[in-house]
């Protein structure tokens, strides 16, 4: 064991005097708060309405949590269904098991629906949120410190993390300290946040390009973490998760190339949808395109 190391919390709890906090849930909640705070400040800095992001968060955060849990339940269904399993464990969010891809997909869907309903430009919202999401992940990934679930090969470095015997990978019970992959991922996410802030300002990135850049860089980091994770690979063949990450990286690079001509700034409010006007030679005129008065008179005449 290393002479100096980072000890892991006992039972995943953090004691602040008389208050006992669940470390996993605390990191997740703190990450959400950081994301909202950063996004709100950045959105107001470009002229956005005050508290609009907070209003949006009341819809996006629950949707993201449900999506994160649902994706994990689908991919690890054996943990919740079958002999000796209790499906009620699905509702125990504090026990861990939240998937970031599921949170992103559900959160983006909720954001799109909310912006469409309120006529809010989604581009500026995404541009303001991208750095906040990276910073939120930098905070939230520390939940793995409390869960003792994200560590790499044995290490004697001063920043190695102590892992309890009950959480060690089989074959490593005699070793006590390991590389803290959650720390590496947290540092990587902070760097992504800083790079996004610089790129959005320097390159006038649109919101969609900023979010795609965030997703691509985050996935690169996750791919590296998966390679270092102890017990994460059992063969030289690529896993489904790794193939998915490679597809995300390739898709992000392709999207960036296709949209290379796009530049901001973008409108804070979406343009109202306009009804199509009929023009001579444009084909038969539909009843929906007629003037209300004319349409009403024809309807009344047909009934006489």
N, C-alpha and C positions, 0 to 999 in steps of 0.2 A: 504494500500500500504506500502511496505517496506520503512524503513528510507533511506536505500542505495540500489540502484539497477542499472542494466545495461540498459540505455535508448536505444530504437530502432531508427535507422535512419529515418528521415522524408521522405516519398515518395520513400524509397528505394534508395536514392541518397547519395553519399559521396562527400562532397565539400572539395577540397584541394586548398584553395586560390581561384583563378579565374577559376580553372578547376573543372567541375562537372562530376563525374563518376557514371555510373550505377552500384550499388553495387553488384547485382546478377551476371552480366556479368563479373565484375572485379574479383570476387572470382573464377569463373569458369576458366577464363584465367590464373589467378595466379596459380591455382592448376595445370593446364596443364604445365605451365613453370616450376614449382617445380618438377613435375614428370619427365620431360625431363632432367632437370639439375641433379637430383639424379641418374637417370638411366645412363646418359652419364658418370658421374664420376665413378660409380661402374663398368660399362662395361670397361672403360679404365684401371681401377685398376686391372682387371684380364687379361689384355693384349689385349683387343679388339681394333679395329681400331678407331682412333679419328674421331669424327663427324658421325660415322655410325648411332648412335641413332638419331641424328638430321635428317639424311636422312630418316630414318625409320618413324620419327614423321610426315614428310610431307605427308605420306600416311595414317598412323594410326589415327592421330588426326581428320582429316575430316571424316573418316569412323566412328570413335567413336561418334562424334557429331551427325552424321546422324542416327546412330543406337540408340543413347540415345533419340533423338527426336521422331524417328519412334516408338519405344516401348511405349513411353508415349502417342503418338497419338492413338495407337491401344488400349491401356488399358483405356484411357479416351476420347474415340471418341466422346462422347456426348458434349464435350467442343468445338469441332471444326466442327461438322456436325449437321444438323437439323435446326429446325425453330429458327430464330434469331441468328444463329451462322455464322461466317465468316471463311471459310476454309483457308483464307490467314493467319489467326493467327498461322497456322502451321509453318510459316517461321519466326515468331517473337521469336527467341531463347532467347532474352534478357528478355522476360516477364516471364521466368521460364519454368518449365516443361521438365526437362532432367532426364532421367532414367539411373541410374548407371548400372543395369544389361544389358540394351541394349547397352550401351557404351562398356562394357567389352566383350560381345559376338562379336560385330562388330569389335572392336579393335583387339581381338584375331584372328579373321578370316583374317583381313588385315595383321597382323603380320606374320601369317603362310604363306600367299601367298607371301609376300615380301621376307621372309627368304628363301622360296623355290626357288623363282626366282633368288635371288642373291647368292644362295648356302651358306647362313649364318646359323650357328648352332643356332637353336631357343632356346635351353636350356639355354645357358649363357645370352641371351637377356631377357628371362623371369626371371631368377634369379636376374639379375640386376634391372629389372623393378618392382618386387614385393614390396620392401620397398618404392620405389618412388610412386607407386600407392596408398599405404596406407597413405603416407604423403600428397599426392595430395588431397585425400578425406578429410583429416583433415583440409586442407585449404578451399576446395570447399564447405564444409558443412556450412561454415559461410555465404554462400549466403542466407540461411534460416533466418539469423539475419536481413538482409535487407528486405526479403520478409515477415518477421514476420509469418512464417508458420510452425515452428517446435518447439513447446513448450509443457510443461507438466502441471501437476496440479498447482493450485495457491500456491504461496510461498512468504514468507517474508524474505528469506535468502538474505545476502548482494549481492550474485551473481545472484539474480532473474532478469529476463528480463521484461521490460515494453512492453506491447502489446497494440496497439491502439484499441479503441472500435470497429472499422470497421473490425479488424482482429480477434476478440475474438470469441470463440465458443459460440453459443446460450446458454444462461443460466448463463454466466460468465461475462456479461457486467459490472457488478458493481465492479468487481475485476480488478486490474491493473497490477500486477506482477505475473509471472509464472516461473516455472522451465525451464531453458534454455537447452532443450534437444540437440540442435546443439552444445553447449559447451561440454556436456557429450560425444557426439559422436566424437567430435574433439579430446578430450583427449584419448578416446579409440583407435582411429586410430593412434595417435602418439605412443601409447604403442605397437600396432601391428607392426608399422614400426621398433621400437627398438628391439622387439622380433624377427622379421624376420632377421634383420642384425646379431643378435647373433646366431640364429639357422642356418643360411646359413653358417656362419663361423665355428661354433662348430660342427654341424652335417654333414657338407659337403652336404647340400641339393642340389638336382638337380633342374633345373629351373621349371619343372612341379610341383614338390612337394612344392616348395616355393610358387608358385602361388596358388595352392590348399589350402595351409595353410592360406594364406592371405585371400582367399575367404571365408573359413570356419570361421575364427575368425571375419572377418568383418560382416558376416551374423549373428553370435551370438550377436554382438553388436546391429545390426539393429533389431533383434527380441526383445531385451530388450527395445529398444527405442519405438518400436511399442506398447509394453505393457504400457509404461508410457505416450505415446502421448495422449493429451487431445482430446476427441472426436474420437479417432481412433478405439475404440471398442464399439459396440452397443449391443452386446450379448456375452454370454459365448462360443458360437461356434467359432471354428477356421475359419478364413477367408482364401480365396485362396492365398493371399500374405503370410500369416503365414505358411500355408501348404507348399508353395513353399520354404520358408526359411528353414523350417525343413528338407525338401528333400535335399536342398543344403548342410546343415550341415551333414546329414547322408551320402550323397554322398562323401563329402570331407573326412570324417572319414574313409569310406570304401576304397577310393582311397589311402589314406595314409597307410592303413594296407596292401593292396595288393602290393604297391610299396615300402615296408619298406626296401627291400634289395638294392634299388638304392642309389648310392652315386656319388658325383661329384669328380673331376671336369669334365666338358664336353668340347668337341671339339668346338673351336670358329667357325670353318668352317665345313659345312656339307660335307660328303664324296660324291664324284661324283657318279652319277648313272652308273652302269656297265651293259653292254649288256649281256644277258644270253648266255652261250656257250653250244653248243650241245655236249653230251657225248654218246658214244656207249651204247645202251640199254635204252636210255632215251625216246624212242618213235620216231615217225616220225619227221624229221627235217623240220622246217618251213622256208619259204623263207626269213623271217626277220632275222633269225639266221645265214644265210649263209654268207660267205665272200663276200664283194662287187664285187670282180672280177668274182667269180664263179656265183654269182647271175646274173651279167650282161651278162656273156657268155650264160647262159641258156636262158635268155630272148631274146637275139639276135638270138640264134639257133632256138627258137620256132617260130620266125617270118619268117624264111627262107623257 
